[in-house]
Amino acid sequence: MSVHSLNGHRLIASDEQAAPVAVFPICASPLLRAGLEKTLTDVGFAVHRDVIDEHSGLPEAPAGAPVLFIIDASFAEGAVDLIKKVKAHVREAKIVLLADHFDPSFVSAAWKAGADGFCLTTHPHDVFVKSLELVMLGESILPCNVALAIATEHAADVHLERGKLSHREVEILCLLKEGSPNKVIARRLNLSEATVKVHIKAILRKVGVCNRTQAALWARRYAELAAAAT
């Protein structure tokens, strides 16, 4: 599959002659491999058929084709080192971790090592495929429950986290928690929408989340912990 643009609910190729995404699964389970090969071949990905595990040498990536490595994180004890190995082998490769659950500390280490996405084996077929397509478009993918778990872990030290935010950012975060859009936030705080957007970007970076929805979830959890501590 060559993914370049969004059309309705499906990502489509802007150039039918473009090279398909070359997918290299790294997993121990033959059943999981077979499932990945069937699922991804059916939607146009070019799946490498030879078995690769964390101990074998990495194959050469086809020239001119986008490359995706899918690593079964549930069996690879050295998954973080494997991510680094893949990145050193194919610098432009995208890397997605696959497991039935993810520990927040592992996600943090894997992300720093170069992972681009984390997908759960419990995801429906269409969600999994769309997640891979988004990764190939340059997006970072993290399941909501994992993001919330990470936010909860970070929120445990409420004083440290709160100290990272300015007074204005705290005001905006409170309004995000209420579900207020940028226009409403700007009006209530007498700011321009452009200024609100700048503050929101800073908030996302400081609390370690990817979007305003996750920031709102973080803020709700923060409020629960603060109330419990008083």
Contacts in CASP RR format, 6 or more apart in sequence:
PFRMAT RR
TARGET T0000
AUTHOR 0000-0000-0000
METHOD contacts of the structure
MODEL  1
MSVHSLNGHRLIASDEQAAPVAVFPICASPLLRAGLEKTLTDVGFAVHRD
VIDEHSGLPEAPAGAPVLFIIDASFAEGAVDLIKKVKAHVREAKIVLLAD
HFDPSFVSAAWKAGADGFCLTTHPHDVFVKSLELVMLGESILPCNVALAI
ATEHAADVHLERGKLSHREVEILCLLKEGSPNKVIARRLNLSEATVKVHI
KAILRKVGVCNRTQAALWARRYAELAAAAT
1 11 0 8 1.000
1 13 0 8 1.000
1 20 0 8 1.000
1 21 0 8 1.000
1 43 0 8 1.000
1 44 0 8 1.000
1 45 0 8 1.000
1 133 0 8 1.000
1 136 0 8 1.000
2 13 0 8 1.000
2 14 0 8 1.000
2 15 0 8 1.000
2 18 0 8 1.000
2 19 0 8 1.000
2 20 0 8 1.000
2 21 0 8 1.000
2 66 0 8 1.000
3 11 0 8 1.000
3 12 0 8 1.000
3 13 0 8 1.000
3 21 0 8 1.000
3 133 0 8 1.000
3 136 0 8 1.000
3 137 0 8 1.000
4 11 0 8 1.000
4 12 0 8 1.000
4 13 0 8 1.000
4 14 0 8 1.000
4 15 0 8 1.000
4 18 0 8 1.000
4 137 0 8 1.000
5 11 0 8 1.000
5 12 0 8 1.000
5 14 0 8 1.000
6 12 0 8 1.000
11 130 0 8 1.000
11 133 0 8 1.000
11 134 0 8 1.000
11 137 0 8 1.000
19 62 0 8 1.000
19 64 0 8 1.000
19 65 0 8 1.000
19 66 0 8 1.000
20 44 0 8 1.000
20 45 0 8 1.000
20 46 0 8 1.000
20 65 0 8 1.000
21 45 0 8 1.000
21 46 0 8 1.000
21 65 0 8 1.000
21 66 0 8 1.000
21 67 0 8 1.000
21 68 0 8 1.000
21 132 0 8 1.000
21 136 0 8 1.000
22 45 0 8 1.000
22 46 0 8 1.000
22 48 0 8 1.000
22 61 0 8 1.000
22 62 0 8 1.000
22 65 0 8 1.000
22 66 0 8 1.000
22 67 0 8 1.000
22 68 0 8 1.000
23 36 0 8 1.000
23 40 0 8 1.000
23 45 0 8 1.000
23 46 0 8 1.000
23 47 0 8 1.000
23 48 0 8 1.000
23 68 0 8 1.000
23 69 0 8 1.000
23 70 0 8 1.000
24 48 0 8 1.000
24 52 0 8 1.000
24 58 0 8 1.000
24 59 0 8 1.000
24 61 0 8 1.000
24 67 0 8 1.000
24 68 0 8 1.000
24 69 0 8 1.000
24 70 0 8 1.000
25 32 0 8 1.000
25 33 0 8 1.000
25 36 0 8 1.000
25 37 0 8 1.000
25 47 0 8 1.000
25 48 0 8 1.000
25 52 0 8 1.000
25 69 0 8 1.000
25 70 0 8 1.000
25 72 0 8 1.000
26 52 0 8 1.000
26 53 0 8 1.000
26 54 0 8 1.000
26 69 0 8 1.000
26 70 0 8 1.000
26 71 0 8 1.000
26 72 0 8 1.000
26 76 0 8 1.000
26 82 0 8 1.000
27 33 0 8 1.000
27 36 0 8 1.000
27 53 0 8 1.000
27 70 0 8 1.000
27 71 0 8 1.000
27 72 0 8 1.000
27 75 0 8 1.000
27 98 0 8 1.000
28 53 0 8 1.000
28 72 0 8 1.000
28 75 0 8 1.000
29 72 0 8 1.000
29 75 0 8 1.000
32 72 0 8 1.000
32 98 0 8 1.000
32 121 0 8 1.000
33 51 0 8 1.000
36 47 0 8 1.000
36 70 0 8 1.000
37 47 0 8 1.000
37 49 0 8 1.000
39 125 0 8 1.000
39 128 0 8 1.000
39 129 0 8 1.000
40 47 0 8 1.000
40 129 0 8 1.000
40 132 0 8 1.000
41 47 0 8 1.000
43 129 0 8 1.000
45 68 0 8 1.000
45 132 0 8 1.000
46 62 0 8 1.000
46 65 0 8 1.000
48 59 0 8 1.000
50 59 0 8 1.000
52 58 0 8 1.000
52 59 0 8 1.000
54 75 0 8 1.000
54 76 0 8 1.000
54 77 0 8 1.000
54 78 0 8 1.000
54 79 0 8 1.000
54 82 0 8 1.000
58 85 0 8 1.000
58 86 0 8 1.000
58 89 0 8 1.000
58 90 0 8 1.000
61 67 0 8 1.000
61 89 0 8 1.000
61 90 0 8 1.000
61 93 0 8 1.000
66 92 0 8 1.000
66 94 0 8 1.000
66 136 0 8 1.000
67 90 0 8 1.000
67 92 0 8 1.000
67 93 0 8 1.000
67 94 0 8 1.000
68 93 0 8 1.000
68 94 0 8 1.000
68 95 0 8 1.000
68 96 0 8 1.000
68 132 0 8 1.000
68 135 0 8 1.000
68 136 0 8 1.000
69 86 0 8 1.000
69 90 0 8 1.000
69 93 0 8 1.000
69 94 0 8 1.000
69 95 0 8 1.000
69 96 0 8 1.000
70 96 0 8 1.000
70 98 0 8 1.000
70 132 0 8 1.000
71 79 0 8 1.000
71 82 0 8 1.000
71 83 0 8 1.000
71 86 0 8 1.000
71 95 0 8 1.000
71 96 0 8 1.000
71 97 0 8 1.000
71 98 0 8 1.000
72 98 0 8 1.000
72 99 0 8 1.000
73 79 0 8 1.000
73 97 0 8 1.000
73 98 0 8 1.000
73 99 0 8 1.000
73 102 0 8 1.000
73 106 0 8 1.000
73 110 0 8 1.000
74 98 0 8 1.000
74 99 0 8 1.000
74 100 0 8 1.000
76 82 0 8 1.000
79 97 0 8 1.000
79 106 0 8 1.000
79 110 0 8 1.000
80 106 0 8 1.000
80 109 0 8 1.000
80 110 0 8 1.000
80 113 0 8 1.000
81 113 0 8 1.000
83 95 0 8 1.000
83 97 0 8 1.000
83 110 0 8 1.000
83 113 0 8 1.000
83 114 0 8 1.000
83 115 0 8 1.000
84 113 0 8 1.000
84 114 0 8 1.000
86 93 0 8 1.000
86 95 0 8 1.000
87 93 0 8 1.000
87 95 0 8 1.000
87 113 0 8 1.000
87 114 0 8 1.000
94 116 0 8 1.000
94 135 0 8 1.000
94 136 0 8 1.000
94 138 0 8 1.000
95 114 0 8 1.000
95 115 0 8 1.000
95 116 0 8 1.000
95 117 0 8 1.000
96 115 0 8 1.000
96 116 0 8 1.000
96 117 0 8 1.000
96 118 0 8 1.000
96 119 0 8 1.000
96 131 0 8 1.000
96 132 0 8 1.000
96 135 0 8 1.000
96 141 0 8 1.000
97 110 0 8 1.000
97 115 0 8 1.000
97 117 0 8 1.000
97 118 0 8 1.000
97 119 0 8 1.000
98 119 0 8 1.000
98 120 0 8 1.000
98 121 0 8 1.000
99 118 0 8 1.000
99 120 0 8 1.000
99 121 0 8 1.000
100 120 0 8 1.000
100 121 0 8 1.000
100 122 0 8 1.000
101 120 0 8 1.000
102 118 0 8 1.000
102 120 0 8 1.000
102 143 0 8 1.000
102 146 0 8 1.000
104 146 0 8 1.000
104 149 0 8 1.000
104 150 0 8 1.000
104 153 0 8 1.000
105 153 0 8 1.000
107 118 0 8 1.000
107 142 0 8 1.000
107 146 0 8 1.000
107 150 0 8 1.000
108 150 0 8 1.000
110 118 0 8 1.000
116 135 0 8 1.000
116 138 0 8 1.000
116 140 0 8 1.000
116 141 0 8 1.000
117 131 0 8 1.000
117 135 0 8 1.000
117 140 0 8 1.000
117 141 0 8 1.000
117 142 0 8 1.000
118 141 0 8 1.000
118 142 0 8 1.000
118 143 0 8 1.000
118 146 0 8 1.000
119 128 0 8 1.000
119 131 0 8 1.000
119 132 0 8 1.000
119 141 0 8 1.000
119 143 0 8 1.000
120 143 0 8 1.000
123 131 0 8 1.000
123 143 0 8 1.000
131 141 0 8 1.000
134 141 0 8 1.000
135 141 0 8 1.000
140 210 0 8 1.000
142 210 0 8 1.000
144 214 0 8 1.000
147 209 0 8 1.000
147 210 0 8 1.000
147 214 0 8 1.000
147 217 0 8 1.000
148 214 0 8 1.000
148 217 0 8 1.000
148 221 0 8 1.000
150 208 0 8 1.000
150 209 0 8 1.000
151 207 0 8 1.000
151 208 0 8 1.000
151 209 0 8 1.000
151 214 0 8 1.000
151 217 0 8 1.000
151 218 0 8 1.000
151 221 0 8 1.000
152 221 0 8 1.000
154 161 0 8 1.000
154 207 0 8 1.000
154 208 0 8 1.000
154 218 0 8 1.000
155 161 0 8 1.000
155 218 0 8 1.000
155 221 0 8 1.000
155 222 0 8 1.000
155 225 0 8 1.000
156 225 0 8 1.000
158 222 0 8 1.000
158 225 0 8 1.000
158 226 0 8 1.000
158 229 0 8 1.000
161 207 0 8 1.000
161 222 0 8 1.000
162 170 0 8 1.000
162 222 0 8 1.000
164 206 0 8 1.000
164 207 0 8 1.000
165 173 0 8 1.000
165 203 0 8 1.000
165 206 0 8 1.000
165 207 0 8 1.000
168 189 0 8 1.000
168 199 0 8 1.000
169 199 0 8 1.000
169 202 0 8 1.000
169 203 0 8 1.000
169 206 0 8 1.000
171 189 0 8 1.000
172 185 0 8 1.000
172 189 0 8 1.000
172 196 0 8 1.000
172 199 0 8 1.000
172 200 0 8 1.000
172 203 0 8 1.000
173 203 0 8 1.000
173 207 0 8 1.000
173 215 0 8 1.000
173 219 0 8 1.000
174 219 0 8 1.000
175 184 0 8 1.000
175 185 0 8 1.000
175 188 0 8 1.000
175 189 0 8 1.000
176 185 0 8 1.000
176 200 0 8 1.000
176 203 0 8 1.000
176 212 0 8 1.000
176 215 0 8 1.000
176 216 0 8 1.000
176 219 0 8 1.000
177 216 0 8 1.000
177 219 0 8 1.000
177 220 0 8 1.000
177 223 0 8 1.000
179 216 0 8 1.000
180 188 0 8 1.000
182 193 0 8 1.000
182 196 0 8 1.000
182 197 0 8 1.000
182 200 0 8 1.000
183 193 0 8 1.000
185 191 0 8 1.000
185 196 0 8 1.000
186 192 0 8 1.000
186 193 0 8 1.000
186 195 0 8 1.000
186 196 0 8 1.000
189 196 0 8 1.000
191 199 0 8 1.000
200 212 0 8 1.000
200 215 0 8 1.000
203 215 0 8 1.000
204 210 0 8 1.000
204 211 0 8 1.000
204 212 0 8 1.000
204 214 0 8 1.000
204 215 0 8 1.000
207 215 0 8 1.000
207 218 0 8 1.000
208 218 0 8 1.000
209 215 0 8 1.000
209 217 0 8 1.000
209 218 0 8 1.000
END
